[in-house]
Amino acid sequence: MTLQGKTIICLLDDDFEDLELWYPVYRVREEGAAVLFAGPEKGRTHIGKYGVPATADLSFDEMDGSRIDGLLVPGGWAPDKLRRYPKVIKLVQEMDQARKPIGQICHAGWVLISAKILQGRKVTSTPGIRDDMENAGATWYDEAVVVDGNIISARRPPDLPPYAKAFVEALRS
């Protein structure tokens, strides 16, 4: 249990990609970290693209980057909603400024784009948003996982094992 005492926030909204949310959450929990789901409204249950639910432990207004050790942004269609919340953008920016691990997979790159933290960074994502990532100033790689400082990025569900491993390693550092 190498992540005992660590707290991670996982961002939540409707239509998240079920595996991209739950796989890394279970992985960091296996290592002893606490994971809090943050959504637009505390206590609201959100449903993933394939029907798996997740309930917000806290609202976006309750998020505090100084009290957490890492951030997970799942893919699916939720990132298109998440990037519209000023509190989400502020948290991503705070986490990046503090060099705390930010895990993003698939379409989650949209949230980092909207936070304007990708200029000069190395990333990957689903190929469908490659142009968006590059237009935000990132260098995009077609690799399972790309780690650039505190940003850990992955393409899609088949990349979950190496992505979760890299995120756990970043939290250990």
Order of alpha helices (4+ residues) and beta strands (2+ residues): beta-alpha-beta-beta-beta-beta-beta-alpha-alpha-beta-alpha-beta-alpha-beta-beta-beta-alpha
